Amino acid sequence: MKGLVLGIAATAIAFAILTLVLPQVRWDNNYVHLAIIAALFGIVNGFIKPVVKLLSFPINMMSMGLFGIVINIALFMGVAWVSDVYLHFGFTIAGWPKGALTFDVIGIAAVASIALGILTAIVGMVVKD
């Protein structure tokens, strides 16, 4: 339980830093919503991502692992969509999901998903179990 809470806290801190670094990624500045968004990232990375990676293993092997980036982008955008459309937390990526899905949104989601992974790893090293 302690590890789960610290993981959510590390993801929340990393996400808050990400929104400072990338102004196109926004949330409504409610810290309870931030914790719930971080928990959503944890659920997606813990339960949904392994299943998707297993099902996409042949494509991932043919692309030499590059399809994993596509999976990360899709899951990041999925969390944004669920938290904005269903939970109304104001989590948007360059105005999406309220605005149109453009290549800019996908590019920012790519940078944001990679940056969130790096920031979560760094914060996770600082915040020990």
C-alpha positions as CSV (number, residue, x, y, z in Angstrom):
1,M,0.0,0.0,0.0
2,K,2.8,2.3,0.9
3,G,4.4,1.7,-2.5
4,L,1.2,2.4,-4.3
5,V,0.7,5.7,-2.5
6,L,4.3,6.7,-3.2
7,G,4.0,5.7,-6.9
8,I,0.9,7.8,-7.3
9,A,2.6,10.7,-5.5
10,A,5.7,10.4,-7.7
11,T,3.5,10.4,-10.9
12,A,1.5,13.4,-9.6
13,I,4.7,15.3,-8.9
14,A,6.1,14.4,-12.4
15,F,2.8,15.4,-14.0
16,A,2.8,18.7,-12.2
17,I,6.4,19.3,-13.4
18,L,5.4,18.3,-16.9
19,T,2.6,20.8,-17.1
20,L,5.1,23.5,-16.1
21,V,7.6,22.5,-18.8
22,L,5.0,21.8,-21.5
23,P,2.4,24.5,-21.4
24,Q,0.3,22.7,-24.0
25,V,-0.5,20.0,-21.4
26,R,-3.0,21.5,-19.0
27,W,-5.1,20.4,-16.0
28,D,-7.5,22.4,-13.9
29,N,-5.0,23.1,-11.0
30,N,-7.0,21.0,-8.5
31,Y,-4.6,18.8,-6.6
32,V,-7.3,16.2,-5.8
33,H,-7.8,15.9,-9.6
34,L,-4.1,15.7,-10.0
35,A,-3.9,12.7,-7.7
36,I,-6.8,11.0,-9.5
37,I,-5.1,11.6,-12.9
38,A,-1.9,10.1,-11.5
39,A,-3.9,7.1,-10.2
40,L,-5.4,6.8,-13.7
41,F,-1.8,6.7,-15.2
42,G,-0.9,4.1,-12.6
43,I,-4.0,1.9,-13.5
44,V,-3.3,2.3,-17.2
45,N,0.4,1.5,-16.9
46,G,-0.2,-1.4,-14.5
47,F,-3.2,-3.2,-16.1
48,I,-3.9,-2.0,-19.6
49,K,-0.4,-1.4,-21.0
50,P,0.9,-5.0,-20.4
51,V,-2.2,-6.4,-22.2
52,V,-1.8,-4.0,-25.1
53,K,1.9,-4.7,-25.3
54,L,1.3,-8.5,-25.3
55,L,-1.3,-8.2,-28.1
56,S,0.9,-5.9,-30.2
57,F,4.1,-8.0,-29.7
58,P,4.4,-9.1,-33.4
59,I,4.0,-5.5,-34.6
60,N,6.5,-4.3,-31.9
61,M,9.0,-6.9,-33.0
62,M,8.7,-6.0,-36.7
63,S,9.2,-2.3,-35.9
64,M,12.1,-3.1,-33.5
65,G,10.3,-1.7,-30.5
66,L,9.2,1.6,-32.1
67,F,5.6,0.6,-31.8
68,G,6.0,0.9,-28.1
69,I,6.1,4.6,-28.5
70,V,2.8,4.6,-30.4
71,I,1.3,2.6,-27.5
72,N,2.6,5.1,-24.9
73,I,1.1,8.0,-26.9
74,A,-2.2,6.3,-27.3
75,L,-2.4,5.4,-23.6
76,F,-1.4,9.0,-22.6
77,M,-4.1,10.4,-24.9
78,G,-6.6,7.8,-23.5
79,V,-6.0,9.1,-20.0
80,A,-6.5,12.6,-21.2
81,W,-9.7,11.7,-22.9
82,V,-11.2,9.8,-20.0
83,S,-10.2,12.4,-17.4
84,D,-11.6,15.3,-19.5
85,V,-14.7,13.8,-21.1
86,Y,-15.9,11.5,-18.3
87,L,-14.4,13.0,-15.1
88,H,-14.4,16.7,-16.2
89,F,-10.9,17.3,-14.8
90,G,-9.8,19.7,-17.5
91,F,-6.8,17.6,-18.6
92,T,-6.1,18.6,-22.2
93,I,-3.3,18.2,-24.6
94,A,-3.1,21.3,-26.8
95,G,-6.8,21.7,-26.4
96,W,-7.7,18.1,-27.2
97,P,-10.1,16.3,-26.5
98,K,-12.3,19.5,-26.6
99,G,-10.6,20.6,-29.8
100,A,-9.7,18.8,-33.0
101,L,-7.2,15.9,-33.1
102,T,-4.3,17.2,-35.2
103,F,-0.7,16.2,-35.8
104,D,0.3,18.9,-33.3
105,V,-1.7,17.2,-30.6
106,I,-0.1,13.8,-31.4
107,G,3.4,15.4,-31.4
108,I,2.9,17.1,-28.1
109,A,1.4,13.8,-26.7
110,A,4.5,12.0,-27.9
111,V,6.9,14.5,-26.2
112,A,4.7,14.6,-23.1
113,S,4.5,10.8,-22.7
114,I,8.2,10.4,-23.1
115,A,8.9,13.3,-20.7
116,L,6.4,11.9,-18.2
117,G,8.2,8.6,-18.2
118,I,11.5,10.3,-17.6
119,L,10.2,12.6,-14.9
120,T,8.4,9.8,-13.1
121,A,11.7,7.7,-13.1
122,I,13.6,10.7,-11.7
123,V,11.0,11.5,-9.1
124,G,10.8,7.8,-8.2
125,M,14.6,7.8,-7.6
126,V,14.2,10.7,-5.2
127,V,11.1,9.5,-3.4
128,K,12.2,6.1,-2.0
129,D,10.0,3.4,-0.6
